Amino acid sequence: MLIDFHVHAFADSIAARAMEKLSNTAKIIPHTDGTVADTIKKQKEWGIDLGVLLPIATKPSQQNTINNWAAEVGRNFEEIIPFGSVHPYAEDALEELERIKALGLKGVKLHPDYQGFFIDDPKAFRIYEKCAELSLPVVFHAGFDAVSPDVIHALPKASLNAHRAVPQMTMILAHMGGARCWDDVEQFLVGEDIYFDISFTAGEISSEQAKRIIKNHGADKILFASDCPWSCPLSEINLIEGLGLSDAEKEMIYYKNAERLLEL
């Protein structure tokens, strides 16, 4: 069983435009055309059973449309488990979180770089508290992102500040706790009650550091993920398979931790 906890796709009407813009920004050749249909097709080719779709509301005005679309995807495609998104500074963000829960979406994606907020900004804590109240896990982009190369909005120390401010929120930090910030991940985050996903880490992190983080943090708090279409999940599988982890540890990472978080 393989559950990819970090997948991106777009509505058919905007997929080509969005993929071109994002590909140019990140200077990455994508592995899908950005549509849900092609994502599912590639998932099957790669042996992925379920993909967790993580949309991002980059503006407050996008919340309603994005969450309606995500819910529709969830109704129409059993291979996809959709999250919702809110903009932390939207006036109606708390009401939209209630609607996300009512729509049956399984969690919330926040991207501090794309949404223009720092993860430990107290103005965002009301969002975290509401997600905790509604039992909605939150996936944060963490660490470096090409869209904001000079300012990292979710550094490991700041992520720790946010976690300690609202410890009841189920926090999932993408990219092994913070892309390209793994020394600080080890200093500030390893051992905390926080989940890391391993998306877009293959080829970026050394095997030695990846294994050390997983062993010291605990495999029960690591989620298999790719960041598809920006990374192929086979790359992250190869990373995990090369670390000398036990079968029990790999099962937790590949699907058991996700099943528990998603209440499957």
N, C-alpha and C positions, 0 to 999 in steps of 0.2 A: 504494500500500500504506500502510495506517495501523494502527499498533500502539499502543493506549492502555496505557501502562505503569502506570497507577494507577487501579484500579477496585475498588469495594466492593460486595459483595452478601452476603446472609445465607441460611441455611437457611430453607426455606419456613415451618417451624413457628415461627420467631422473627422473621421479616422485618418484619411489621407492627409488632410491639412495639419492635424495635430502631430502626426508622425514625422512629417517633413520638418516642421518647426523644432520639435524635440530632438530629432536626429542631428540637425544642424547645430543645435546648442551643445549637445553632448559629444558631437563628433563620433557617433557610434552607428554602425549598421545594425538595424533591428532584426530580430528573428521571426517576426510576424508582420502582417500588414496593419496591425492595430485594431482589427475588427474582432468581435467576440467569436464569430464563426471560424476565422483562421486561427485564433488562439486555441480553441477547442481542438481543431484539426491537428495542430502541432503538439498539443498536450498528449493526444492519443499516440502520435508518432514517437514521442519521447517517453511514453509509459507513465505519464502523470494521471492519477485518478481524479483529483479534484484541484481546482485552482481558486484561490481566494482573491477576488477582484477588489482592487483598492482605488476607487475614484478620488479625485481631489477637487474640492471647490475652491478655486483660486480667487474667486470674488464672492462677496455675500449674495449677490444676485443669482449665482449659479446653483445654490444649495438645492432648491426645490426641484429643478429640472434634473440635476445629476442624481438625486436620490430616487426620483420617480423612475429614471432610466435603469438604475441599479436594481431596483425592485422588479422591474419588468424582465431584466436579464435573469434574475433568480427564479422567476416563475417559468421562464421559457427554456432554460438550459440547466439540466441537473448536474452537469459537470462543473458548474461555477457556483461558488458561494460568495455573494456580494456583501461588501461593507458599504456604509454610507460615508458622507463627509459633511462637515459644517465649516464655516469660516469663523475663527475664534472671535473676531470683532463684529460679527453680524448681530444686529439688535435682537433678532429672533432666533439666535442659535440654540437656546435652551428649548424653545418650542419645536424647533426642527429636530433636535435630538429625540424628543418624545415621538415625533412622527417617524423617525428612523426606526425606533423600537417597534412602533405599531405596524410598519411596513414589513417587519420580519427580517430586516437587515441585521447581520450578525455582529457588527462592530463599527468602528469609526476610523477613518484614515485622516491624519493631520500631517501636513508637510510644512514645517516652519519656514523653509527657504522660499517655496513657491507662494506661501500665504503671508509672508512678511511679518512673522512674529518670532520672538525668542521663546524657547520652550519653557523657560522659568519665569516668564512675564506673569506677574500676579493677575493681570487682566484675563489670562487664559484659564485660571484655576477654576472659575465657575463652570467652564466646559468640562474639565477633568472631574469635578465633583458630581456633575450631572451624569456623566458617563458611568461613574462608579455607582451612583444611585440606580441607574437603569441596567446595570450589569452588562455594559457594552465595553469590551476590550478595545484599546486604542493603539493602533500602529502609527508610530512616528517615524518619518524620515529622520535619520540621525547621522551627524558627521557631514563630510564634504558633499557638495552637489555642484555640478558645472554651472547651474543657473545662477549661483551666488558664490563664485570662486574666492572672493576676498572676505566674505563674512559668513561664518558658520553659525547658524541659528540654533543648533542643538549639539553643543559640545558636551562631552561626557559629564563634566562637573555640573553644567547647567541641567542636564537630564536628571542627575542625582538630586539637585535642588527641587525640581518639579516633583519627583517621586516622593521625596520626604515631605513636601507640602501637602500632597494628596496621596498618601500611601495606599488608600483603599482602591484607587484606580488600577485596573489591570493594564500595565504599561508594557508595550512591545516596541523595542527599539530596533529598527531595521539596520542591516549592514553590520552585523555582529557588534551592535551597541554604538557604532559611530564610524562611518566610512573614513579610512585613513587617519583615524584618531585612536588606534588600538592600544597604544601605550597608556593613554589616559583612560581608556575603557578598563584596562587591567588595574589601574590605580584607583579609580573612583567607583566603578560599577560592578565589577566581578564580585559575586557573593550576595548582591542585593536581590530583593524579591522583584525582579524585573526579567521579562523574557527578551532574548535576542533572536532576531531572524538572521539567516546567513546569506541573504540576498546580495548579489553582486560582490561577493568576496573572493570567488575563485580568480586566481591570477592577480589579486590585489593584496591579499594577506599571505604571509608565509605559513606553511603547514605547521611549523613549530609553534608559532603564536596562536594559530587557530586551535590547535589541540590543547594548548595550555589554557586558553580562555574557556573552552568547552569543559575540560576536566575540572578546573577550579570553580567555574560558575555552576556547573551541574548540567548534565545532558537533559534533565527534566525541565530545563528552562531555555532550551534551544529549539528553534523551529526551522525546518527545511523551507527554503524559499529561494527564488531566483531573481526577481525583478524583471521577469519576462515582460516585454520583448527585448529589454536591454541586455539581458544575459540569458543564455540557454540553460535550462535546469540541469542538463547533462553535465555542465561544467561544475555546478555545485555538488552534484552527486559524486563526480570524480574526486572533488576535494574531500568530501566526507569519507569516501571509501579508502582514501590514502592516509587516513589519520590513525589507523590501528585501533579504532573504537570497538567495543564489544557489540555483539548482535543486539543486546538489550538496549544499549545506548543509541544505536542507530535506529532501532524501532521507535524509541521515544522521539528522536529528532525527525524522522521521516513522516510519522503520522500520529503517534499516540498523544503527544502533547497538543497537537492541533485538534484532535478529536475531543480532548478534554475541554479546551478553551472554547471550541465551537459548539459544544454539547451535542455532538453527533451521535 
